[in-house]
Each structure stands twice: as C-alpha cells, then as structure tokens.
C-alpha cells in the first residue's frame, strides 16, 4: 500500500484536468504545527502490520494526498518525539476529505469536502439489466409456446445409465442436444467457468471480485475450488460408466494418465504465452493443479470403486444410512492420509530463519517480523523445487514486498485433492440414493459438517484460529469452507433443475458443456479485441461493462458450440 504525495503538476487533487484513478480519493491535511511531521499508515486489511511512513508534512502547510480506498485506512502522525492521533477511516472512491492537526487540536475528526461517487452503482445497474433481459427472454419463450400451443414443460430425464457418454475421455465428442445429461452438473460447471472468466479479466476492479490479499474469502476465491469439486463429481459418474461397460481398470487408469498429461501440456503452453525464455517458464498452473488432483482421485476411484447392489442394505445393517461412507472406507483412508501428510508438513517442516508452522505472507505481516517467510513450508518447498519456474509476482497490494509463492504449487495441489474427493463423494450420493430428499439432505449435511469443521479451525474469524482461511495457501479451513458452499449450491441446483424442473440451467449449462475450451480460449484472448480493449479513462463503470461483455461473449460462444452439437473434452 502506498500513499503518494505527488508533485503539483501531476496531483489530481489539485488539477481538475487530471482524473483520480479507480479506488482513489483526495485527502487534504492541514498541518497547524510549526514543525514538520510524518504521516504513517497501513491498510486495515493488513493484519498486525507495521506502520509505514507515507508522507512528509511541512509545518503550517496544507498537503493534498491521493489515498487508496479499497480498504479502510489506519493513519497517525509522528514528530521527533511522539506519535499522535491513531484513526481508522473508510474513505470512499473519488471523495475529497480534510483533516486538521495542530497543537490545540492534535486529533480532530476527518471531514468530507466533496461527496464520493457510489462505486457500487454499476453493479446494481448491471444486475438490473441482466434481470430485465432474463424476464424479456422468459416472456418471449412463453409467447412462442402459446402461439405454438406447446405449454408443457420440457422433459428432463435423470437416467444415470445413459448420461455419461459426454463424461468419458474421448478427445472430441459430438452429441445431440437431446442426449441425456445431468443438467445440474453442467450448470454448476458453467457457473464456475463463467465466474472464472469474469474474475480473471478483472471483475470490474472490485475487491470482492478479486482474490484475497492473503487470508479471507472472496467470490474470486471460490471459482477454482468449485471447478475442482464438480470435476470430482464427474469422476464418480464417468468411472462408473466406464466400469459398467467392462473396461479393464488398467486401461481406465492409463486414460486418466493420458488426460492428466494433456492438461499439464496445455497448462505449460498457456504459461509460455507471457514468458520470454524457458528458464523463466512457470511449471505450476491451474490446469496442472487440476490434472494432478484429477489423476490422483480418478485412479483411487478406478482401483477401489465397485458396482453397488441391494446387498449393501444387508451388509451394513443399522449403519446403512452411512453406506456412502462405509462402502468407500479405503478411498477415504488414502485421502485422509494425504490431508494428514499435508498438515504435518505445514506445521512441522523446519523452514530456515522462519518459525515452524508459519502461515503468513511475510512482508508487513505481523509487524514485519518475518518478511522472508512467505507461505511458510508451502512457499519454501515451491521455491526449493521450482526456483525461477514458479509464480514470480512479489508485490502484494496489502503486505508489500513478499517472496515468490505459487498459489498452484506442490502443497496447494495436495490440498485441493480433498476438494476433488469431496466432489467425488457428492457424486456417490447421487448414485446411491434414488430419492431427491435423501440426496439433498445428505448434501446439506455434508455442507454443514465441512462448514462447522472449517469454522472450528479458523475460530469463525478471518485471521485467528489454528488454520486461517487462505486461498493463497489452500489451507484446510479454506478447502472445507469452499466445499461447504459447493455442497450447498449443488443441492439447490439439483432440486430446482433436475427434480422440480423449474429451470433448465440456461445460460450456464451451455458453458458447462465445454469448460476447458472456454478456459483456454479466454486465457489466450485475454486483453484482445473484441473481448477487451484499452480504456483511456478506466472506472468501475467501464471495467465492469468490459468484463461483463467478455464473459457474455464467451457465453455466446458456448451457446454456439451447443447449437452446433459440439462438445470438446480432453
């Protein structure tokens, strides 16, 4: 975080011809002291942070500053002998504020000179526009049906024996639009991929549509784990389908390995887009993380999965209600071993010059005591194994300069395996239980259990607890939290789409048919016209409009692929 005391010719707080940027405001400080003082500050998002000197305030002068408004700002000033007036204030975008300090009134209140803009108005406007379009579309469909005399709802069949043709590993699958699939799965997957496209392109530059600085949870933090969770759900369905047609388990595992290899290769190709030489090529990545976690969970399922029968009801007796867990004890034992290994490494591995079990970002964190301990054991392992072949960004918007730490590194990949397998188990609930109520109740129970355990680990707080919620670290509390929301969301989608048939999943269902194609396509075309363009005067309005257009355009492309009966799978 930096407050810039800019020169008069470049300071937008003094020159009306220069516009303030996104999430910026003007702060005019009137120093009534005869001597100069120094302004210190830190963002409230910065947990236990060391205050950093930000501006020099000469005596008996008025100083205009440009300040950030993404997070509340903690400020105070200091002269040669003492510090005074610790204030935390939530400045608003493009507002102008004043603050008078003097010996007679060393700590006056901050006051407003000019009203800020409503930075959330673009979100409300966009929401209303999309709602209006949906209403118009629904009205148009009803009118057409009335004209054609076809008012009966579409038949949506939940036939688990036929829906898996598109879940297998054929390189290119062409199906008819009438072919049976589980609509809720495609809808969930479509929500994840379209949301991923939106946040990857900037999310309108809103803080909650961007990843957390370190600890905490935003909308952007959900998309990758949700995609991994629904990938696990599909593993259950697809492997069951392959085993039912008597494919050998060895051949299925080899196909899983082939798919994982292709995903890794595609991930490396995407990483090379912005790399000048192979010596700096990033090895980890989103597709690589998905490939490894997919292969581990798919292999475990292929080895241990058995076709269920009514004998299960007799086998478990009064524990039949838990047969979805008891019938897969071997898989759970392996997954929990991986989780335990990850946890032991995190808290017991010695990291040079760092406290054991450190989970912070380094930099300003914890008063700057451990600036070179970014990511603790996870960051240390990634830096040791990958060297320069990893995520190289070292400027954190809240915690300042930190060491390289890869969000899709080795330890984080181990952690995401639990998310994938929880998705696998959600798929088993779909297979084992035939009544909607039984399925939904179990998904909601899993949502509650994972949410409560996550809450206990983090003490239901962002920063405290044994294991804080952190997407950067893929902490255990984080993966359980996102899985909690995944179980909840899928239960809702299954009830309204597959069971009640109140909704057919559009427009998300079309994106869910070709998620990898959309992910690769949006990564390659990011910043290119007509998906995006350079903004001469960037604002939340212009960024949100462009990012929504990018997402909508990929949604249209997804619908075109659906209309052409094209489903591309790895």
C-alpha atoms as one frame of an Amber mdcrd trajectory, in Angstrom:
protein
   0.000   0.000   0.000   1.330   3.435  -0.841   0.081   6.967  -0.391   1.663
   9.237  -2.959   2.415  12.861  -2.132   2.515  13.830  -5.774   4.003  16.894
  -7.349   1.560  19.701  -8.044   1.536  19.202 -11.823   0.594  15.529 -11.558
  -1.639  15.594  -8.489  -5.306  15.073  -9.484  -6.309  16.572  -6.132  -5.003
  19.932  -7.378  -5.558  19.722 -11.134  -9.155  19.307 -12.322  -7.862  18.147
 -15.723  -6.389  15.017 -14.154  -8.801  12.318 -13.051  -8.499  10.194  -9.970
  -7.997   6.528 -10.635 -10.128   3.600  -9.544 -10.361   3.281  -5.752  -8.663
   6.604  -5.095  -9.691   9.674  -3.117  -8.211  13.049  -2.154  -7.079  13.689
   1.394  -6.110  17.272   2.310  -4.146  17.512   5.547  -3.708  20.932   7.168
  -0.637  20.847   9.407  -1.060  23.564  12.045   2.175  22.669  13.815   5.175
  24.952  13.410   7.349  21.922  12.833   7.027  19.193  10.247   5.513  15.778
  10.982   5.487  12.432   9.182   2.285  10.608   8.268   2.218   6.847   8.875
  -0.433   4.411   7.721  -1.406   0.850   6.937  -4.476  -0.722   5.387  -6.841
  -2.273   7.920  -6.779  -5.426   5.754  -3.112  -5.753   6.675  -3.203  -7.932
   9.802  -0.879  -6.875  12.651   1.064  -4.797  10.176   3.955  -2.491  10.713
   3.039   1.130  10.012   4.938   2.587   7.099   5.895   6.287   6.642   3.858
   7.617   3.737   4.178  11.393   3.516   6.227  14.282   4.892   4.036  17.153
   6.118   5.839  20.536   6.412   4.792  22.857   9.218   1.931  25.347   8.681
   1.090  23.984   5.248  -1.816  22.217   3.546  -0.828  18.999   1.807  -3.072
  17.190  -0.732  -2.592  13.431  -0.924  -4.007  10.728  -3.179  -5.070   7.791
  -0.993  -6.344   4.260  -1.724  -9.951   3.407  -0.869 -10.139  -0.376  -1.358
  -9.853  -0.956   2.366 -10.262   1.228   5.464  -7.046   3.105   6.223  -5.358
   3.383   9.607  -3.351   6.617   9.933  -1.435   8.603  12.536   1.356  11.169
  12.513   4.645  11.445  14.341   7.139  14.182  15.056  10.605  13.764  16.505
   9.349  12.954  19.994   5.935  11.311  19.936   3.143   9.937  17.788  -0.474
  11.109  17.873  -3.997  10.502  16.643  -4.469   6.906  15.580  -7.554   6.900
  13.331  -9.059   4.201  11.111 -11.263   5.701   8.416 -13.159   4.186   5.498
 -12.519   6.593   2.631 -14.800   6.353  -0.396 -13.855   6.463  -4.066 -13.332
   9.920  -5.612 -14.318  11.713  -2.412 -12.365  14.668  -1.043 -11.587  14.670
   2.668  -9.915  17.049   5.076  -8.003  16.686   8.322  -6.706  19.475  10.544
  -3.929  18.774  13.016  -2.376  21.278  15.416  -1.109  21.635  18.962  -4.509
  22.979  20.064  -6.390  20.138  18.370  -3.943  17.270  17.765  -6.635  14.754
  16.834  -9.591  16.325  15.056 -12.147  14.319  13.110 -11.738  13.699   9.401
 -14.356  15.663   7.472 -15.759  15.458   3.963 -15.200  18.275   1.469 -16.691
  16.722  -1.671 -19.061  13.740  -1.807 -17.634  10.460  -3.145 -19.145   8.556
  -6.042 -21.266   5.469  -5.484 -18.810   2.809  -6.664 -21.430   0.054  -6.259
 -23.992   1.665  -8.564 -22.501  -0.068 -11.663 -23.065  -3.491 -10.038 -26.687
  -2.669  -9.233 -27.262  -1.333 -12.744 -25.686  -4.389 -14.371 -27.752  -6.692
 -12.170 -30.975  -4.944 -13.144 -30.068  -5.057 -16.851 -29.424  -8.813 -16.727
 -32.618  -9.411 -14.751 -34.573  -7.405 -17.341 -33.032  -9.416 -20.176 -33.922
 -12.670 -18.427 -37.511 -11.530 -17.909 -37.809 -10.486 -21.548 -36.336 -13.802
 -22.687 -38.691 -15.810 -20.474 -41.669 -13.757 -21.665 -40.665 -14.297 -25.279
 -40.444 -18.082 -24.742 -43.887 -18.171 -23.139 -45.380 -16.202 -26.033 -43.801
 -18.544 -28.570 -45.131 -21.577 -26.706 -48.599 -20.088 -26.556 -48.509 -19.436
 -30.273 -47.313 -22.977 -30.975 -49.641 -24.475 -28.408 -46.841 -26.157 -26.521
 -47.109 -25.087 -22.933 -45.976 -28.373 -21.349 -42.566 -28.260 -19.679 -39.576
 -29.939 -21.233 -38.873 -33.491 -20.109 -35.607 -33.736 -18.272 -34.637 -37.353
 -17.542 -32.226 -38.207 -14.765 -31.057 -41.508 -16.255 -27.681 -42.371 -14.749
 -27.129 -45.208 -17.194 -27.215 -43.023 -20.322 -25.969 -39.621 -19.297 -22.284
 -40.483 -19.144 -21.365 -40.517 -22.826 -20.126 -36.932 -22.569 -18.223 -37.564
 -19.327 -15.790 -40.092 -20.795 -12.350 -39.274 -22.090 -12.803 -39.162 -25.881
 -10.883 -36.237 -27.415 -13.877 -34.839 -29.322 -17.452 -35.832 -28.559 -20.381
 -34.846 -30.696 -23.790 -35.381 -29.212 -27.291 -34.306 -29.981 -28.768 -31.579
 -27.825 -31.431 -34.061 -26.775 -28.858 -36.530 -25.416 -29.373 -37.126 -21.731
 -27.036 -35.425 -19.280 -27.374 -34.334 -15.694 -28.255 -30.702 -16.200 -27.293
 -29.635 -12.690 -23.696 -30.808 -13.220 -23.310 -28.813 -16.433 -24.971 -25.804
 -14.812 -22.661 -25.942 -11.784 -19.645 -26.287 -14.062 -20.896 -23.425 -16.225
 -21.328 -21.143 -13.210 -17.751 -21.903 -12.159 -16.177 -21.309 -15.590 -18.109
 -18.123 -16.431 -17.382 -16.711 -12.993 -13.733 -17.653 -13.501 -13.650 -15.792
 -16.821 -15.234 -12.734 -15.182 -12.813 -12.527 -12.255  -9.740 -13.435 -14.328
 -10.453 -10.467 -16.582 -10.651  -8.070 -13.637 -14.086  -8.424 -12.067 -14.828
  -4.751 -12.610 -11.842  -3.977 -10.318 -13.970  -4.639  -7.243 -12.119  -6.024
  -4.249 -14.662  -8.823  -3.669 -14.309  -9.960  -7.291 -10.548 -10.280  -6.841
  -8.586 -12.767  -4.786  -7.977 -12.078  -1.113  -4.684 -10.426  -0.270  -3.878
 -13.463   1.896  -6.446 -14.628   4.464 -10.198 -14.342   3.960 -12.646 -15.353
   1.266 -13.970 -13.503  -1.785 -16.107 -14.555  -4.740 -12.940 -14.945  -6.836
 -11.528 -17.432  -4.322 -14.443 -19.816  -4.900 -14.197 -20.437  -8.623 -11.156
 -22.734  -8.926 -12.100 -24.966  -5.954 -15.682 -25.176  -7.232 -14.396 -26.269
 -10.629 -12.235 -28.896  -8.905 -15.207 -30.049  -6.797 -17.522 -30.574  -9.773
 -14.656 -32.291 -11.609 -14.612 -34.786  -8.745 -18.388 -35.180  -9.051 -17.950
 -36.074 -12.721 -15.212 -38.596 -11.882 -17.726 -40.721  -9.991 -20.207 -40.687
 -12.861 -17.711 -41.257 -15.663 -15.687 -44.022 -13.968 -18.874 -45.846 -13.014
 -19.973 -45.663 -16.633 -16.633 -46.970 -17.912 -16.606 -49.846 -15.425 -20.166
 -50.793 -16.380 -19.111 -51.407 -19.968 -16.432 -53.806 -18.647 -13.372 -51.712
 -19.448 -10.314 -53.022 -17.637  -9.227 -50.906 -14.706  -5.699 -50.738 -16.072
  -6.901 -49.196 -19.334  -9.059 -46.684 -17.443  -6.056 -45.605 -15.338  -3.949
 -45.208 -18.482  -6.648 -42.992 -19.992  -6.673 -40.942 -16.778  -2.900 -40.562
 -17.079  -3.265 -39.508 -20.715  -5.851 -36.888 -19.807  -3.688 -35.567 -16.979
  -0.668 -35.364 -19.312  -2.658 -33.389 -21.913  -3.903 -30.969 -19.236  -0.354
 -30.426 -17.958   0.900 -29.819 -21.505  -1.903 -27.329 -22.176  -1.138 -25.592
 -18.891   2.533 -25.209 -19.791   1.564 -23.841 -23.203  -0.663 -21.226 -21.573
   2.123 -20.314 -19.134   4.503 -19.769 -22.042   2.363 -17.016 -23.560   3.899
 -14.313 -21.373   7.347 -15.911 -20.955  10.359 -14.727 -22.903  12.564 -17.772
 -22.263  12.297 -21.328 -20.984  14.441 -20.516 -17.946  11.540 -18.466 -16.552
   8.691 -20.742 -17.687   6.277 -21.303 -14.815   5.758 -25.016 -14.203   2.717
 -24.961 -11.851  -0.645 -23.595 -13.017  -4.392 -24.037 -12.867  -4.561 -26.842
 -15.429  -1.564 -28.563 -13.864  -3.238 -28.481 -10.453  -6.447 -29.881 -11.914
  -4.513 -32.547 -13.826  -2.676 -33.910 -10.789  -5.695 -33.820  -8.467  -7.839
 -35.427 -11.188  -5.356 -38.234 -11.757  -4.987 -38.996  -8.039  -8.722 -39.108
  -7.334  -9.669 -40.836 -10.597  -7.012 -43.517 -10.047  -8.128 -44.143  -6.478
 -11.727 -44.462  -7.636 -10.830 -46.745 -10.526  -8.929 -49.091  -8.236 -11.445
 -49.257  -5.399 -14.832 -48.490  -6.937 -17.244 -51.403  -7.037 -20.691 -51.593
  -8.564 -23.335 -51.196  -5.896 -26.167 -53.606  -5.292 -29.037 -54.124  -2.947
 -26.742 -56.346  -0.852 -25.308 -53.140   0.618 -28.536 -52.700   2.567 -27.925
 -56.038   4.314 -24.162 -55.669   4.604 -24.224 -52.546   6.783 -27.351 -53.380
   8.796 -28.362 -50.499  11.022 -25.454 -48.443   9.629 -26.978 -48.489   6.143
 -27.611 -44.769   6.446 -23.801 -44.334   6.327 -23.165 -46.758   3.489 -21.966
 -43.973   1.156 -19.048 -43.513   3.582 -18.548 -47.090   4.815 -18.601 -48.511
   1.301 -15.626 -46.299   0.406 -13.514 -46.554   3.538 -10.365 -47.416   1.565
 -10.631 -44.276  -0.579 -11.275 -42.134   2.478  -8.287 -43.642   4.252  -5.983
 -42.651   1.383  -7.434 -39.143   1.109  -7.203 -38.533   4.858  -3.605 -39.780
   4.771  -2.824 -37.169   2.112  -4.550 -34.480   4.212  -2.652 -35.564   7.340
   0.654 -35.530   5.434  -0.059 -32.022   4.151  -0.910 -30.821   7.664   2.188
 -32.380   9.261   4.472 -30.852   6.621   2.806 -27.459   7.085   3.247 -27.373
  10.844   6.393 -29.442  11.423   8.748 -28.847   8.494  11.630 -26.563   9.595
  11.984 -23.508   7.352  15.291 -21.587   7.611  15.006 -18.335   9.605  11.227
 -18.770   9.973   9.019 -20.015  12.799   7.744 -23.572  12.386   4.126 -23.663
  11.234   4.188 -20.124   9.791   1.176 -19.492   7.526   1.514 -15.783   6.757
   2.524 -13.783   3.684   5.708 -12.229   5.064   6.240  -8.595   4.126   4.465
  -6.234   6.531   2.563  -9.109   8.158   2.896  -9.448  11.951   4.747  -6.129
  12.252   7.260  -7.188   9.627   8.999  -9.736  11.885   9.259 -12.415   9.192
   9.386 -10.609   5.835  11.119 -13.510   4.050   8.849 -16.327   5.259   6.113
 -16.049   2.635   3.901 -19.135   2.615   5.821 -20.939   5.337   6.572 -24.565
   4.449   4.498 -24.453   1.244   6.356 -21.425  -0.102   9.707 -22.852   0.958
   9.071 -26.130  -0.875   7.932 -24.361  -4.060  10.959 -22.073  -4.086  13.262
 -25.031  -3.412  11.761 -27.269  -6.120  10.792 -24.800  -8.845  13.281 -21.965
  -8.376  12.526 -19.401 -11.069   9.920 -21.712 -12.674   7.047 -20.506 -10.492
   4.678 -17.592  -9.955   7.064 -14.648  -9.712   4.850 -11.805  -8.504   6.401
 -10.371  -5.353   4.310  -7.206  -4.824   1.279  -7.832  -2.652  -1.291  -4.965
  -2.686  -1.653  -5.157   1.104   1.501  -6.731   2.534   4.089  -5.061   0.319
   7.133  -6.931  -0.989   6.946 -10.684  -0.380   8.853 -13.713  -1.620   7.558
 -15.720  -4.606   4.800 -18.141  -3.642   2.841 -20.223  -6.141  -0.921 -20.500
  -5.478  -0.939 -23.734  -7.538   2.256 -25.142  -6.064   3.027 -28.614  -4.693
   1.436 -28.240  -1.261  -1.619 -26.468  -2.654  -2.104 -29.274  -5.168  -2.036
 -31.767  -2.299  -4.641 -29.664  -0.518  -7.027 -29.405  -3.478  -7.182 -33.211
  -3.683  -9.539 -33.121  -0.696 -11.864 -30.731  -2.567 -11.901 -33.033  -5.597
 -12.635 -36.079  -3.483 -15.449 -34.346  -1.634 -16.906 -33.796  -5.106 -16.369
 -37.494  -5.825 -18.322 -38.342  -2.688 -21.117 -35.960  -3.664 -21.400 -37.918
  -6.907 -21.661 -41.171  -4.979 -24.598 -39.776  -3.051 -26.303 -39.121  -6.386
 -25.720 -42.715  -7.436 -26.521 -44.495  -4.185 -29.725 -42.697  -3.229 -32.638
 -42.522  -5.634 -34.965 -40.124  -3.820 -34.315 -36.427  -4.171 -34.936 -35.795
  -0.469 -32.332 -38.375   0.544 -29.757 -36.836  -1.769 -30.404 -33.226  -0.802
 -30.431 -33.974   2.923 -27.042 -35.685   2.679 -25.519 -32.896   0.605 -26.804
 -30.365   3.134 -25.401 -32.457   5.993 -22.005 -32.560   4.306 -22.261 -28.812
   3.757 -22.950 -28.315   7.446 -20.198 -30.665   8.646 -17.489 -29.206   6.395
 -18.585 -25.674   7.282 -18.549 -26.332  11.036 -15.145 -28.045  10.953 -13.754
 -25.149   8.894 -15.228 -22.690  11.366 -13.663 -24.509  14.315 -10.260 -24.497
  12.615 -10.366 -20.747  11.953 -12.457 -19.808  15.035 -15.049 -18.384  12.627
 -12.730 -15.435  12.046 -10.630 -14.335   9.110  -7.276 -14.031  10.842  -7.388
 -16.057  14.043  -7.712 -19.771  14.699  -5.375 -22.724  14.302  -5.660 -22.677
  10.498  -6.954 -19.392   8.973  -8.964 -19.411   5.753  -6.444 -18.711   2.991
  -6.785 -19.312  -0.736  -3.114 -18.456  -1.267  -2.179 -21.355   0.999  -5.154
 -23.598   0.105  -5.401 -24.118   3.864  -7.504 -26.938   5.285 -10.079 -24.480
   6.624 -10.258 -22.894   3.164 -10.861 -26.133   1.247 -13.526 -27.166   3.751
 -15.210 -23.757   3.507 -15.393 -23.750  -0.292 -16.584 -27.378  -0.222 -19.312
 -26.356   2.207 -20.602 -23.815  -0.309 -20.201 -26.299  -3.180 -22.393 -28.913
  -1.451 -24.974 -26.227  -0.708 -25.029 -24.800  -4.233 -25.267 -28.208  -5.881
 -28.117 -29.292  -3.591 -30.042 -26.194  -4.667 -29.295 -26.736  -8.368 -30.256
 -30.413  -8.253 -33.551 -29.626  -6.531 -34.613 -26.834  -8.890 -33.163 -28.190
 -12.167 -33.222 -31.995 -12.054 -36.096 -32.615  -9.657 -38.580 -29.751  -9.836
 -37.535 -28.688 -13.348 -38.209 -25.047 -12.560 -35.095 -24.073 -14.517 -33.193
 -25.712 -17.357 -29.837 -24.267 -16.299 -29.540 -21.711 -19.109 -27.341 -19.853
 -19.846 -24.765 -21.514 -17.575 -25.484 -25.017 -18.814 -24.042 -24.211 -22.256
 -20.718 -23.073 -20.769 -20.654 -26.219 -18.650 -20.546 -28.398 -21.767 -17.158
 -27.019 -22.915 -15.406 -25.626 -19.826 -11.797 -26.423 -20.786 -12.335 -24.923
 -24.249 -13.646 -21.713 -22.689 -10.832 -21.588 -20.130  -8.097 -21.996 -22.741
  -9.839 -19.622 -25.151 -10.298 -16.824 -22.632  -6.694 -17.161 -21.442  -5.311
 -16.884 -24.987  -7.568 -13.963 -25.968  -7.304 -12.041 -22.694  -6.880  -8.344
 -23.491  -7.540  -8.822 -27.216 -10.350  -7.184 -29.204 -13.281  -7.896 -29.394
 -13.118  -9.490 -25.945 -11.375  -6.489 -24.392  -9.739  -3.179 -25.255  -7.642
  -0.428 -23.702  -9.589   2.038 -21.579  -8.455   5.660 -21.814 -10.257   6.650
 -18.603 -10.738   3.492 -16.553 -13.538   3.474 -13.974 -15.591   0.814 -12.255
 -18.299   1.530 -14.852 -16.012   0.950 -17.837 -14.179  -2.042 -16.377 -17.376
  -3.747 -15.232 -19.007  -3.184 -18.627 -15.965  -4.594 -20.449 -15.571  -7.591
 -18.127 -19.271  -8.428 -18.355 -19.075  -8.130 -22.132 -16.082 -10.502 -22.179
 -17.974 -13.027 -20.067 -21.154 -12.646 -22.106 -19.264 -13.103 -25.373 -17.798
 -16.371 -24.116 -21.279 -17.368 -23.038 -22.470 -16.737 -26.599 -19.590 -18.811
 -27.959 -20.571 -21.601 -25.560 -24.146 -21.465 -26.813 -22.930 -21.584 -30.430
 -20.947 -24.753 -29.638 -24.060 -26.241 -28.033 -26.205 -25.251 -31.010 -23.685
 -26.924 -33.339 -23.786 -30.068 -31.190 -20.078 -29.745 -30.370 -18.712 -30.883
 -27.038 -14.919 -30.822 -26.807 -13.422 -32.880 -23.989  -9.909 -33.847 -23.023
